[in-house]
C-alpha cells in the first residue's frame, strides 16, 4: 500500500466525513418523516459527531490512543461467536 502524505490523508478523511454527514442528514429526515423518533435521535447524534470530526480535522490523527469518555476504562472485549 503506498504511503499517503498527511495533507492528502486529511483531505480524503474530510471527503469521507462530508459524505457520511450528508447521508446521515438524509437518513435523519427519513426517520423523522416516518416518526421513528428514537432512531432519528441516534442518527442526529451521529450527524453531530461527524460535524465535530470535520471541524477538528486538522488535529487528526489524535495523540490520544483511546476513544473513551474521561474516567472510563477501555477493556478488550472477548470474541463474539455468531451461530
C-alpha positions, 0 to 999 in steps of 0.5 A, a space after each residue: 500500500 503506498 504511503 499517503 502524505 498527511 495533507 492528502 490523508 486529511 483531505 480524503 478523511 474530510 471527503 469521507 466525513 462530508 459524505 457520511 454527514 450528508 447521508 446521515 442528514 438524509 437518513 435523519 429526515 427519513 426517520 423523522 418523516 416516518 416518526 421513528 423518533 428514537 432512531 432519528 435521535 441516534 442518527 442526529 447524534 451521529 450527524 453531530 459527531 461527524 460535524 465535530 470530526 470535520 471541524 477538528 480535522 486538522 488535529 487528526 490523527 489524535 495523540 490520544 490512543 483511546 476513544 473513551 469518555 474521561 474516567 472510563 476504562 477501555 477493556 478488550 472485549 472477548 470474541 463474539 461467536 455468531 451461530 
